Amino acid sequence: MAIVIRSDEISGTQSRLRRYSDSAVNALLTVNTQQGGAAFRLDKVTVHYSAPVTLDVTVTLDSGAGAAWDALLLTIALAVAQNGVWIPDEELIFSGDDALIVVAPDGGAGVTGAVAIYLEEVGR
């Protein structure tokens, strides 16, 4: 099954966006922002599983400057939990040629997952 990543506007403005997807049962889920757009500010990353899981969801920078600048930004550690969220402690602004990649591992037999990246375009 192909994973479809959807985008939509939040509160009727083009500057506040959400990139999101959900997985089939027992499947890895990867959601990313698109490279080549406007610079953006990260608001938050959310993850939800249909049942409690114990695993790590990673948020990684895929730098437009090249692989040498790619970096693991955060691991959302779920311990017998269904939901996780990362709201950065300080403002994080990324270049339009950067992308954030969120990888949510397979939750196990009969478990589905959903990931959303909330962002705001800046400099438009």
C-alpha positions in Angstrom: 0.0 0.0 0.0 1.3 3.4 -0.9 1.4 6.1 1.8 -0.2 9.3 0.7 1.1 12.5 2.3 -1.5 15.3 2.4 -1.1 19.0 3.0 -3.7 21.5 4.0 -4.0 25.1 5.1 -4.8 25.8 8.7 -7.2 28.7 9.6 -7.6 29.8 6.0 -4.1 31.2 5.5 -1.5 29.9 3.1 1.3 30.5 5.6 0.1 28.0 8.2 0.3 24.4 6.9 0.0 20.8 8.0 1.7 17.9 6.3 0.3 14.6 7.5 -0.4 10.9 6.7 -1.5 7.7 8.3 -0.3 4.2 7.9 -1.8 0.8 7.2 -1.8 -1.8 10.0 1.7 -2.9 11.0 3.5 -0.5 8.6 6.4 2.0 8.9 5.3 5.7 8.3 7.5 8.5 6.9 6.2 12.0 6.5 8.3 14.9 5.3 8.0 18.6 4.4 8.7 19.5 0.8 12.0 20.9 -0.4 12.0 23.8 -2.8 9.3 25.9 -1.1 9.4 28.9 1.1 11.4 29.0 4.3 9.4 27.7 7.2 9.1 27.8 11.0 8.3 24.5 12.8 5.3 24.7 15.1 5.0 21.1 16.2 5.2 17.4 15.3 2.5 15.0 16.5 2.3 11.3 16.4 -0.6 9.0 17.2 -0.9 5.2 17.3 -4.1 3.2 17.5 -2.8 1.3 20.6 -0.1 1.9 23.2 3.4 1.3 21.8 7.0 1.5 23.1 9.2 2.9 20.3 11.1 5.9 19.1 9.8 8.3 16.4 12.6 10.4 14.8 12.6 13.9 13.5 15.5 14.5 11.1 16.7 17.5 9.1 17.4 16.7 5.4 19.5 19.8 4.8 19.4 21.6 1.4 23.1 22.4 2.0 23.9 18.7 1.5 24.2 15.4 3.5 27.1 16.7 5.7 24.5 19.0 7.3 21.7 16.5 7.8 21.0 16.0 11.5 18.8 14.1 13.9 16.8 16.9 15.6 14.8 14.9 18.2 13.6 11.5 19.1 10.0 11.3 20.5 10.3 8.3 22.8 6.9 6.6 23.4 6.8 4.2 26.4 3.5 2.3 26.5 1.8 5.4 25.0 -0.4 6.2 22.0 0.5 9.9 21.5 3.6 12.0 21.3 4.2 15.6 20.5 7.3 17.8 20.0 6.9 21.6 20.4 10.3 23.2 20.0 11.5 25.2 23.0 12.8 27.9 20.8 12.0 29.2 17.3 13.3 26.9 14.6 13.4 28.4 11.1 14.5 26.3 8.1 15.5 27.3 4.6 13.1 26.5 1.7 15.5 23.9 0.4 15.6 22.0 3.8 13.1 19.3 4.6 12.1 17.7 7.9 11.6 13.9 7.9 9.5 12.2 10.6 9.8 8.4 10.7 7.3 6.5 12.8 8.2 2.8 13.1 5.7 0.0 12.7 3.6 -0.2 15.9 3.1 -3.9 15.8 0.3 -6.3 14.9 -3.0 -4.6 14.3 -1.6 -1.1 15.1 -1.9 1.9 12.8 -0.1 5.2 13.1 -0.5 8.9 12.1 2.0 11.7 11.9 1.5 15.4 11.3 4.0 18.2 10.9 2.7 21.7 11.6 4.6 24.6 10.1 4.3 28.2 9.1 5.9 29.6 5.9 8.0 32.7 6.5 9.4 35.4 4.2 6.7 35.2 1.6 
